[in-house]
C-alpha cells in the first residue's frame, strides 16, 4: 500500500469572515477514495495561520485518489 505525506505550512492574508473579530482557522484534509478526515490544529486570532503540521494518508488506489483540502 502506498502512502501520501502532506505538509501543511501556512496561509497568508486570508479574508476576514467576521466583522469585529478574527476567525478560528483550520484546514480539513480528505482523500477522495477514503472516508477518513484529518484536520490541522485550530489557530485563533490571526488571518495568517502557521500550522507546520504533517499528515499521512494510506492510498488504496493511487491512480484515482485526489486530496481535498
FENPE-V308509 format. One record per residue. N is the residue number from 0. RES is the residue in one small letter. PSI is psi as a letter, one per 40 degrees, with the letter a starting at -180 (* if undefined). Layout:
BEGIN
n->[N & N]
res->[RES & RES]
psi->[PSI & PSI]
END
This chain:
BEGIN
n->[0 & 1 & 2 & 3 & 4 & 5 & 6 & 7 & 8 & 9 & 10 & 11 & 12 & 13 & 14 & 15 & 16 & 17 & 18 & 19 & 20 & 21 & 22 & 23 & 24 & 25 & 26 & 27 & 28 & 29 & 30 & 31 & 32 & 33 & 34 & 35 & 36 & 37 & 38 & 39 & 40 & 41 & 42 & 43 & 44 & 45 & 46 & 47 & 48 & 49 & 50 & 51 & 52 & 53 & 54 & 55 & 56 & 57 & 58 & 59 & 60 & 61 & 62 & 63 & 64 & 65 & 66 & 67 & 68]
res->[x & x & x & x & x & x & x & x & x & x & x & x & x & x & x & x & x & x & x & x & x & x & x & x & x & x & x & x & x & x & x & x & x & x & x & x & x & x & x & x & x & x & x & x & x & x & x & x & x & x & x & x & x & x & x & x & x & x & x & x & x & x & x & x & x & x & x & x & x]
psi->[h & i & i & h & h & h & h & h & c & i & i & h & f & i & i & i & e & h & d & e & i & i & i & h & i & i & i & h & h & i & h & d & e & i & e & h & h & i & i & i & i & h & h & i & f & i & e & g & i & h & d & f & i & i & i & h & h & h & h & d & g & d & e & e & h & h & h & h & *]
END
